[in-house]
Amino acid sequence: MKTIQNNGMEVSAGFIVGFDSDTPSIFERQINFIKQSGIINAMVGLLSAPSGTRLFERLKQENRLLSNFTGNNTDFSSLNFIPKMTPQKLLEGYQSIITAIYDPAAFYERVYKFFKEFKPIKRKRAERFQLVYIKALLQAMFYLGILEKGRRHYWKLLIKTTLRYPRFLPEAVSFSIKGFHYRKMFRQMVRLEGEV
């Protein structure tokens, strides 16, 4: 990860839990890897078995299929097979990963960790300042810096970035907005699961 980040690239990564080889330790291992690597855009999903795949056929032969795949591998109710670990343990572990990586303190710390490693390629000319950036900054300051429970961590990121990596301040705001979006999506998933 460091090599990629040191060469001016951001890593977006997808992670899947629920493989037969996964033990309960997979959840903590994924949390630690995501935290230590500085991956900001970490998407975690549940293993699913879409029809027409070898996994689907194998699980069908083992009588482990529950339903057809919905197409959503982040939906708590979309588990379409019987996993090796109990479904409850898998879903609880999945939720623990999402809770840990999207927690404001952990998320903003990953953003800052990314800035420590990120060595962008020099730009030939400065980007033009646009009014839309001011609007985004003001909205982020209001929602993330005033309304959100994790506001202390938001301000900590902005202050640390301004003091140490001022050229990354626009990215700090942009990543913060992404983190807010991830947390909002996760809260909706948990709410929907409670209704099922």
C-alpha positions as CSV (number, residue, x, y, z in Angstrom):
1,M,0.0,0.0,0.0
2,K,2.8,2.4,0.9
3,T,4.5,1.9,-2.4
4,I,1.2,2.8,-4.3
5,Q,0.5,5.8,-2.0
6,N,4.1,7.0,-2.2
7,N,3.7,7.0,-6.0
8,G,0.7,9.4,-6.0
9,M,-2.1,7.0,-6.1
10,E,-5.0,6.4,-3.7
11,V,-6.0,2.8,-3.0
12,S,-9.7,1.8,-3.0
13,A,-10.2,-1.7,-1.8
14,G,-13.0,-4.2,-1.5
15,F,-13.1,-6.9,1.2
16,I,-15.4,-9.9,1.5
17,V,-16.2,-12.0,4.6
18,G,-18.0,-15.3,4.8
19,F,-15.6,-17.7,3.0
20,D,-15.5,-21.3,4.3
21,S,-11.9,-20.7,5.3
22,D,-12.8,-17.6,7.4
23,T,-12.6,-18.1,11.1
24,P,-13.9,-15.5,13.7
25,S,-10.5,-13.9,13.7
26,I,-11.1,-12.6,10.1
27,F,-13.1,-9.7,11.4
28,E,-10.4,-8.3,13.7
29,R,-7.7,-9.0,11.1
30,Q,-9.6,-7.1,8.4
31,I,-10.2,-4.2,10.8
32,N,-6.4,-4.0,11.6
33,F,-5.3,-4.3,8.0
34,I,-7.6,-1.5,6.9
35,K,-6.6,0.8,9.8
36,Q,-2.8,0.1,9.3
37,S,-2.8,0.5,5.6
38,G,-4.4,3.9,5.4
39,I,-7.1,2.7,2.9
40,I,-9.8,5.4,3.0
41,N,-12.2,3.8,0.6
42,A,-12.6,0.4,2.1
43,M,-15.8,-1.4,1.1
44,V,-16.6,-4.6,2.9
45,G,-19.3,-7.0,1.8
46,L,-20.7,-10.4,2.6
47,L,-19.9,-13.4,0.4
48,S,-22.8,-14.2,-1.9
49,A,-23.3,-17.0,-4.4
50,P,-24.8,-15.7,-7.6
51,S,-26.4,-18.3,-9.9
52,G,-24.2,-19.6,-12.7
53,T,-21.0,-19.5,-10.6
54,R,-19.0,-22.4,-9.4
55,L,-19.6,-21.3,-5.8
56,F,-23.4,-21.4,-6.4
57,E,-23.1,-24.9,-7.9
58,R,-20.9,-26.2,-5.1
59,L,-23.2,-24.8,-2.4
60,K,-26.2,-26.2,-4.2
61,Q,-24.6,-29.7,-4.2
62,E,-23.9,-29.3,-0.5
63,N,-27.5,-28.2,0.2
64,R,-26.3,-24.9,1.6
65,L,-28.2,-22.5,-0.6
66,L,-31.0,-20.5,1.0
67,S,-32.3,-18.2,-1.8
68,N,-31.2,-16.4,-5.0
69,F,-28.6,-13.7,-4.7
70,T,-30.2,-10.2,-4.5
71,G,-27.3,-8.4,-6.0
72,N,-26.5,-6.5,-2.8
73,N,-23.5,-7.9,-0.8
74,T,-23.8,-5.3,1.9
75,D,-27.3,-6.1,2.9
76,F,-27.6,-8.0,6.2
77,S,-30.7,-9.9,5.0
78,S,-29.2,-11.0,1.6
79,L,-27.1,-13.9,2.9
80,N,-28.1,-16.6,0.4
81,F,-26.2,-19.5,1.7
82,I,-25.4,-21.3,5.0
83,P,-21.9,-20.3,6.0
84,K,-19.4,-22.5,7.8
85,M,-19.5,-20.2,10.9
86,T,-23.0,-19.5,12.2
87,P,-24.9,-16.9,10.2
88,Q,-25.3,-14.9,13.4
89,K,-21.6,-14.9,14.0
90,L,-20.9,-13.9,10.4
91,L,-23.4,-11.0,10.5
92,E,-22.2,-9.8,13.9
93,G,-18.6,-9.9,12.7
94,Y,-19.5,-8.1,9.5
95,Q,-21.2,-5.4,11.5
96,S,-18.2,-5.1,13.8
97,I,-16.0,-4.4,10.8
98,I,-18.3,-1.8,9.4
99,T,-18.7,-0.2,12.8
100,A,-15.0,-0.1,13.4
101,I,-13.8,1.2,10.0
102,Y,-16.5,3.9,9.6
103,D,-16.3,5.1,13.1
104,P,-15.4,8.8,12.8
105,A,-12.2,8.6,14.9
106,A,-10.9,5.6,13.0
107,F,-12.0,6.9,9.6
108,Y,-10.4,10.4,10.1
109,E,-7.2,8.7,11.4
110,R,-7.0,6.7,8.2
111,V,-7.3,9.8,6.2
112,Y,-4.4,11.4,8.1
113,K,-2.4,8.2,7.8
114,F,-3.0,8.3,4.0
115,F,-1.7,11.9,3.9
116,K,1.5,10.8,5.7
117,E,2.2,8.3,2.9
118,F,0.7,10.1,-0.1
119,K,3.2,11.7,-2.5
120,P,1.2,13.2,-5.3
121,I,2.7,13.9,-8.7
122,K,3.4,17.6,-9.1
123,R,0.7,19.5,-10.9
124,K,1.8,21.8,-13.7
125,R,-0.8,24.4,-12.9
126,A,-2.9,25.2,-10.0
127,E,-6.6,24.2,-10.2
128,R,-9.0,27.0,-10.6
129,F,-10.8,27.9,-7.5
130,Q,-14.6,27.4,-7.9
131,L,-17.6,28.6,-5.9
132,V,-18.8,25.0,-5.6
133,Y,-15.8,24.2,-3.4
134,I,-16.8,27.0,-0.9
135,K,-20.3,25.6,-0.8
136,A,-19.0,22.0,-0.2
137,L,-16.7,23.3,2.6
138,L,-19.4,25.3,4.3
139,Q,-21.8,22.3,4.2
140,A,-19.2,19.9,5.4
141,M,-18.3,22.3,8.3
142,F,-22.0,22.5,9.2
143,Y,-22.9,18.8,9.0
144,L,-19.6,17.3,10.0
145,G,-18.2,20.0,12.2
146,I,-21.4,21.0,14.1
147,L,-24.1,18.4,13.8
148,E,-22.3,15.1,13.6
149,K,-21.4,13.3,16.9
150,G,-17.9,12.7,15.6
151,R,-17.3,16.4,15.0
152,R,-14.3,16.5,17.4
153,H,-12.4,14.1,15.1
154,Y,-13.4,16.1,12.0
155,W,-11.9,19.3,13.4
156,K,-8.9,17.4,14.6
157,L,-8.3,16.1,11.0
158,L,-8.7,19.6,9.5
159,I,-6.4,21.2,12.0
160,K,-3.7,18.6,11.7
161,T,-4.0,18.6,7.9
162,T,-3.8,22.4,7.8
163,L,-0.7,22.5,10.0
164,R,1.2,19.6,8.5
165,Y,-0.2,19.0,5.0
166,P,-2.0,22.2,4.0
167,R,-2.1,21.4,0.3
168,F,-4.3,18.3,1.2
169,L,-7.0,20.4,2.9
170,P,-9.4,20.0,-0.1
171,E,-8.8,16.3,0.0
172,A,-9.4,16.2,3.8
173,V,-12.8,17.8,3.3
174,S,-13.6,15.6,0.3
175,F,-12.7,12.4,2.2
176,S,-14.6,13.6,5.2
177,I,-17.7,13.9,3.1
178,K,-17.1,10.4,1.8
179,G,-16.8,9.1,5.3
180,F,-20.1,10.8,6.3
181,H,-21.7,9.1,3.3
182,Y,-20.4,5.6,4.3
183,R,-21.7,6.1,7.9
184,K,-25.1,7.2,6.6
185,M,-25.3,4.2,4.3
186,F,-24.3,1.8,7.2
187,R,-26.9,3.3,9.5
188,Q,-29.6,2.8,6.8
189,M,-28.5,-0.8,6.3
190,V,-28.8,-1.5,10.1
191,R,-32.2,0.3,10.3
192,L,-33.5,-1.7,7.3
193,E,-32.3,-5.0,8.9
194,G,-34.2,-4.2,12.1
195,E,-37.4,-3.8,10.0
196,V,-37.0,-7.2,8.3
